[in-house]
Amino acid sequence: MERISSDYKLLTGLYFRLLPYQILLIVINAVNGIIDSLYASNVIGQTAMSAIGLFGPFNHFLYAAGMMLVSGSQILYGRYLANDREKISDLFSVNLMISFALSLVTALLLAAAALTGAMRFMVSQQPDLQMLNRYILGQAPGIPPMLMGQQLFAFLSLENQTRRTMTASVVCFAANVVFDHLFVLVFSMGPFGLGFATALSNWVFFAILAAWYLSGKSEWKFSLRVRRWDDAARIVRLGYPGALSRFMEMFRCLIVNYLILKYVGSAGIASFSASNSVLAVFWPVAFGMMAVSRMLFSISIGEEDRRSLVDTMKIALTRGTLLIFAVVAVLVSLAVPLTRLFYRNAAEPVYQMTVTGFRLMPLCMPLAQLSLQFACYAQTAEKRALSVALPMVDGMIGVVLFSLLLIPSLKMNGLYLANILNGVLCAALITFSARAALKRFPRSLEDLMAIPARIGVSEDERLDITVRSMDEVITVSQRVIAFCRTHDIDRRRTFFAGLCLEEMAGNVVSHGFVKDRKHHSVDIRVVHKDGAIIMSMRDNCIAFNPADRVKAMEPDGSGKNVGIQLVYRIADDVSYQNLLGLNVLTIRI
């Protein structure tokens, strides 16, 4: 109960403090997409909406590429943070160089395809082909800043620069509205104007984020002189399972578009584009939770903290899923008003198809939340089979399989039902994967996760303590000493372990708790592994690096900071980091 009331509460607070900013990273493209859709349907016409829908597979590819680089880098970041912090600047530089090269090549290939008529492989009839080509030419210049902006956003979040990421997102949104109005309504630039407005807003977004790194204030510095190019391969190897679902969605989108055109017609594409453009604004809630979970999963695995790993999943699947249900309720209840944003004539087939889409499509979101979280966990924990199989089923196989069976007879309703059934299939895959690992059916969340034995230590090899007041500080030393004696640690290290934690915990309570009016606690973890005692303290007080106090020793012998200096003398290693807004101090004896 002590763990649930304190450390779990601290982790929950951190989770939902990070969530809005991660949602913003994903929602910015979705919001720009819905703005484009509104101008397309209300100013240009239904053919422009078809162009946006046909561009969907390329959006999936770009998002998948960005997600591969972000997720691979975040996993490496979590590992380096615990043991090899000096490698992170190289990781940052490699990430940006890869993203720039990939985005530039993609932009040039898409522009060349639009100019040479190669897009005929997607759609051959006019004016749909002409609209698509113009839209691509407008979008192409914005691909490099979009992809690189995603990377900068992720690293800024890890540096706790949330205010700047918020500013960049809001300004990007405003810029796209202004540019869309100018290029589409004022200058009548059509689909090219739609795409070019988004491209320019991507440059605005990137410029605001990049300004932090150009100022010299960032913790991680970009450099062309990279010493560790092997990180490039590791980013791709660790990151591709996280992007696999999006890559699969690109092919799924092509197949589904073909089925809709064959069995329903262009009105079906226009309907699907409208519902997807709105749902894309709400899907970032689920994808944002996946991004937060990935950060916390990576750090928990880097610190070999099994309990925090399970707690993060529990937060996502309980409170996170409740949030998803609220989103579903809003979308279903507003099906008609949302449809009327795009189509006003209730007699047209596209109108009713869109209303039904808004009522059925959101129902797939709760099961998708389960699938996304387990795919993210499998990727971070390097559970190879599940990290590949789940994105492939969720991203393409499930939806395509059910769509092939249902669209010919049920038309658009078949597609909507296919997405719901896909979630059921993914839940079954997660369950049977755990069954295969455990040799029995899972009976708890921890069973369902089937955490590999190499991660962390067993419960009897660790001690968790929560300190909320100075009275509780006094008992810390006694509990740590008792734990060390149970594991046959020699008397010298046992005494020093108790002394170090009592001193540092007392320092946080005495100075950190009184700096503001917030409720604080210090969560302590003591681990016995390979004969060593590793002690970790985590709190949400203002940033405080005890190493700074050691460097600033009082020359007048006043006795200040003596306790901190003593800890640094007797410990084998003391490391501090302000991690996602939390103070984390690790002591090894």
Residue pairs with C-beta under 8 A, 6 or more apart in sequence:
2 464
2 466
3 307
3 464
3 466
5 466
6 466
6 468
6 521
6 523
7 307
7 308
7 311
7 464
7 466
7 523
7 538
8 311
8 314
8 315
10 521
10 523
10 538
10 540
10 582
11 296
11 308
11 311
11 312
11 315
12 315
12 319
13 540
14 296
14 540
14 580
14 581
14 582
15 292
15 293
15 296
15 312
15 315
15 316
16 319
17 581
18 157
18 162
18 292
18 295
18 580
19 288
19 289
19 292
20 288
21 157
21 162
21 165
21 166
22 157
22 287
22 288
22 289
22 291
22 292
23 284
23 285
23 287
23 288
24 165
24 166
24 169
24 284
24 288
25 150
25 153
25 154
25 157
25 165
25 169
25 284
25 288
25 291
26 283
26 284
26 287
26 288
26 291
27 169
27 281
27 284
27 288
28 169
28 172
28 173
28 205
29 59
29 63
29 146
29 280
30 277
30 280
30 281
30 283
30 284
31 173
31 176
31 281
32 172
32 173
32 176
32 198
32 201
33 52
33 59
33 277
33 280
34 277
34 278
34 280
34 281
35 176
35 177
35 180
36 52
36 180
36 194
36 195
36 197
36 198
36 277
37 49
37 52
37 273
37 274
37 277
37 342
38 341
38 342
39 180
39 181
39 184
39 185
39 194
40 48
40 49
40 51
40 52
40 191
40 194
41 48
41 49
41 270
41 274
41 342
41 343
42 342
43 184
43 185
44 184
44 190
44 191
44 194
46 266
46 267
46 270
46 350
47 127
47 128
47 131
48 131
48 135
48 190
48 191
48 194
49 269
49 270
49 273
49 274
49 342
50 123
50 128
50 131
50 132
50 266
50 269
50 270
50 273
51 128
51 131
51 132
51 134
51 135
51 191
52 135
52 194
52 273
52 277
53 257
53 269
53 270
53 272
53 273
53 276
54 122
54 123
54 128
54 132
54 257
54 269
55 132
55 135
55 136
55 139
56 253
56 257
56 273
56 276
57 250
57 251
57 253
57 254
57 257
58 110
58 136
58 250
60 246
60 247
60 249
60 250
60 253
61 106
61 246
61 247
61 250
62 103
62 106
62 143
62 146
62 147
63 246
64 243
64 244
64 245
64 246
64 247
64 249
64 250
65 99
65 102
65 103
65 106
65 147
65 243
66 99
66 146
66 147
66 150
66 151
67 239
67 242
67 243
67 246
68 235
68 236
68 239
68 240
68 242
68 243
69 95
69 98
69 99
69 102
69 147
69 150
69 151
69 235
69 239
70 150
70 151
70 154
70 239
70 242
70 291
71 238
71 239
71 241
71 242
71 243
71 294
71 376
71 379
72 234
72 235
72 236
72 237
72 238
72 239
72 240
72 242
73 91
73 92
73 95
73 151
73 154
73 155
73 235
73 239
74 154
74 158
74 294
74 295
74 298
75 238
75 239
75 294
75 298
75 379
75 380
76 91
76 231
76 234
76 235
76 238
77 88
77 91
77 158
77 298
78 295
78 297
78 298
78 299
78 300
78 301
78 302
78 380
79 298
79 301
79 302
80 87
80 88
80 91
80 302
81 88
81 299
81 302
81 577
81 579
82 299
82 302
82 303
82 586
83 302
85 575
85 577
87 228
87 231
88 220
89 220
89 221
89 223
90 223
90 226
90 227
90 228
90 231
91 228
91 231
91 235
92 155
92 220
92 221
92 222
93 221
93 222
93 223
93 224
93 226
94 226
94 228
94 229
94 231
94 232
94 235
95 151
95 155
95 235
96 148
96 151
96 152
96 222
97 224
97 226
98 232
98 235
99 147
99 148
99 150
99 151
100 144
100 147
100 148
102 147
103 143
103 144
103 146
103 147
103 148
104 143
104 144
106 143
106 147
107 140
107 141
107 143
107 144
108 140
110 136
110 139
110 140
110 143
111 136
111 137
111 140
112 118
113 119
113 136
114 132
114 133
114 134
114 136
114 137
114 140
115 133
115 137
117 129
117 133
119 129
119 132
119 133
119 136
120 129
122 132
122 254
122 257
123 129
123 132
128 266
131 190
131 191
132 191
134 190
134 191
134 192
134 195
135 191
135 192
135 194
135 195
136 195
137 192
137 195
138 191
138 192
138 193
138 194
138 195
138 196
138 197
138 198
138 199
139 195
139 196
139 198
139 199
140 195
140 199
141 196
141 199
141 203
142 195
142 196
142 198
142 199
142 200
142 201
142 202
142 203
143 199
143 202
145 199
145 202
145 203
145 205
145 206
145 207
146 202
146 205
146 206
148 206
149 168
149 202
149 205
149 206
149 209
152 206
152 209
152 210
152 213
153 165
153 168
153 209
154 291
155 220
156 162
156 164
156 165
156 209
156 212
157 165
157 295
157 580
158 295
158 580
159 218
159 219
159 220
160 578
160 580
160 581
161 212
164 208
164 209
164 212
165 209
167 208
168 205
168 208
168 209
169 205
171 204
171 205
171 208
172 201
172 202
172 204
172 205
172 208
173 201
175 200
175 201
175 204
175 205
176 197
176 198
176 201
179 196
179 197
179 198
179 200
179 201
180 193
180 194
180 197
182 193
182 197
183 189
183 192
183 193
183 194
183 196
183 197
184 190
184 193
184 194
184 197
187 193
189 196
212 218
213 220
213 221
213 222
238 379
238 382
241 375
241 378
241 379
241 387
241 388
241 391
242 294
242 375
242 376
242 379
242 391
244 388
244 391
244 392
244 395
245 375
245 390
245 391
245 392
245 394
245 395
246 395
247 395
248 391
248 392
248 394
248 395
248 396
248 397
249 395
249 396
251 396
252 395
252 396
252 399
252 400
255 396
255 400
255 403
256 272
256 399
256 400
256 403
256 415
257 269
259 403
259 404
259 407
259 415
260 268
260 269
260 272
260 407
260 412
260 415
261 268
261 269
263 407
263 408
263 411
264 353
264 407
264 411
264 412
267 348
267 349
267 350
267 353
268 350
268 353
268 411
268 412
270 350
271 350
271 353
271 354
271 357
271 412
272 357
272 412
272 415
274 339
274 341
274 342
274 343
274 350
274 354
274 357
275 354
275 357
275 358
275 361
278 331
278 338
278 341
278 358
279 331
279 361
279 362
282 327
282 330
282 331
282 362
282 365
283 365
285 323
285 324
285 327
286 324
286 365
286 368
286 369
286 372
287 372
289 316
289 320
289 323
289 369
289 372
289 373
290 372
290 373
290 375
290 376
292 316
293 312
293 313
293 316
293 373
293 376
293 377
294 376
294 379
294 380
295 580
296 308
296 312
297 309
297 312
297 376
297 377
297 380
297 381
298 380
299 308
299 579
299 580
300 306
300 308
300 309
300 312
301 309
301 380
301 381
301 455
303 536
304 455
304 456
304 457
304 527
304 529
305 456
305 525
306 451
306 455
306 456
306 457
307 456
307 462
307 464
309 377
309 381
309 449
309 451
309 455
309 456
310 445
310 446
310 449
310 451
313 373
313 377
313 445
313 449
314 445
316 369
316 373
317 369
317 370
317 373
317 445
320 369
320 373
321 366
321 369
321 370
324 365
324 366
324 369
325 366
327 362
327 365
328 362
328 363
328 365
328 366
331 338
331 358
331 361
331 362
332 358
332 359
332 362
332 363
334 358
335 355
335 356
335 358
335 359
336 355
338 358
339 351
339 354
339 355
339 358
342 354
343 350
343 351
343 354
344 351
345 351
346 352
353 411
353 412
356 412
356 413
356 416
357 412
357 416
360 413
360 416
360 417
360 420
361 416
361 419
363 420
364 419
364 420
364 422
364 423
366 423
367 420
367 423
367 424
367 426
367 427
368 394
368 423
368 426
370 423
370 426
370 427
370 430
371 390
371 394
371 423
371 426
371 427
371 430
372 394
374 386
374 390
374 430
374 449
375 386
375 387
375 390
375 391
375 394
377 383
377 449
378 386
378 387
378 390
379 387
381 451
381 452
381 455
382 452
383 433
383 450
383 452
385 433
386 429
386 430
386 433
389 429
389 433
390 426
390 429
390 430
390 433
393 422
393 425
393 426
393 429
394 422
394 426
398 418
398 421
398 422
398 425
398 426
399 418
399 419
399 422
401 418
402 414
402 417
402 418
402 421
402 422
403 414
403 415
403 418
405 414
405 418
406 413
406 414
406 415
406 417
406 418
407 414
407 415
407 418
408 414
410 417
430 448
431 441
431 442
431 448
433 450
434 441
434 442
434 447
434 448
434 449
434 450
435 441
435 442
437 450
438 447
438 450
442 448
442 450
456 462
457 527
457 528
457 529
461 487
461 527
461 528
461 529
462 525
462 526
462 527
462 528
463 479
463 480
463 483
463 524
463 525
463 526
463 527
464 523
464 524
464 525
465 476
465 479
465 480
465 523
465 524
465 525
465 526
466 472
466 521
466 522
466 523
466 524
467 473
467 476
467 505
467 508
467 509
467 521
467 522
467 523
467 524
468 520
468 521
468 522
469 509
470 506
470 509
470 510
473 502
473 505
473 506
473 509
474 502
476 498
476 501
476 502
476 505
476 524
477 498
477 499
477 501
477 502
478 498
480 497
480 498
480 501
480 502
480 526
480 535
481 494
481 495
481 497
481 498
483 526
483 528
484 493
484 494
484 497
484 498
484 528
484 533
485 494
487 528
489 497
489 528
489 533
493 533
493 589
496 570
496 571
496 589
497 526
497 533
497 535
497 589
499 566
499 567
499 570
500 535
500 567
500 570
500 571
500 587
500 589
501 524
501 526
501 535
501 537
501 587
503 563
503 564
503 566
503 567
504 537
504 546
504 564
504 567
504 585
504 587
505 522
505 524
505 537
506 563
507 546
507 563
507 564
508 522
508 537
508 539
508 541
508 544
508 583
509 522
511 544
512 520
512 539
512 541
512 542
512 544
512 583
513 520
513 541
515 541
515 542
516 541
516 542
518 540
520 539
520 540
520 541
521 539
522 537
522 538
522 539
523 537
523 538
523 539
524 535
524 536
524 537
524 538
525 535
525 536
525 538
526 533
526 534
526 535
526 536
527 533
527 534
527 535
527 536
532 588
532 589
533 588
533 589
534 586
534 587
534 588
535 586
535 587
535 588
535 589
536 584
536 585
536 586
536 587
537 583
537 584
537 585
537 586
537 587
538 582
538 583
538 584
538 585
539 582
539 583
540 581
540 582
540 583
541 583
543 578
543 583
544 583
545 576
545 578
546 564
546 567
546 568
546 574
546 576
546 585
547 568
547 574
547 576
549 561
549 564
549 565
550 561
550 564
550 565
550 568
552 561
553 561
553 565
554 560
554 561
567 574
567 587
568 574
570 589
571 587
571 588
571 589
572 588
572 589
573 586
573 587
573 588
574 585
574 586
574 587
574 588
575 585
575 586
576 583
576 584
576 585
576 586
577 584
578 584
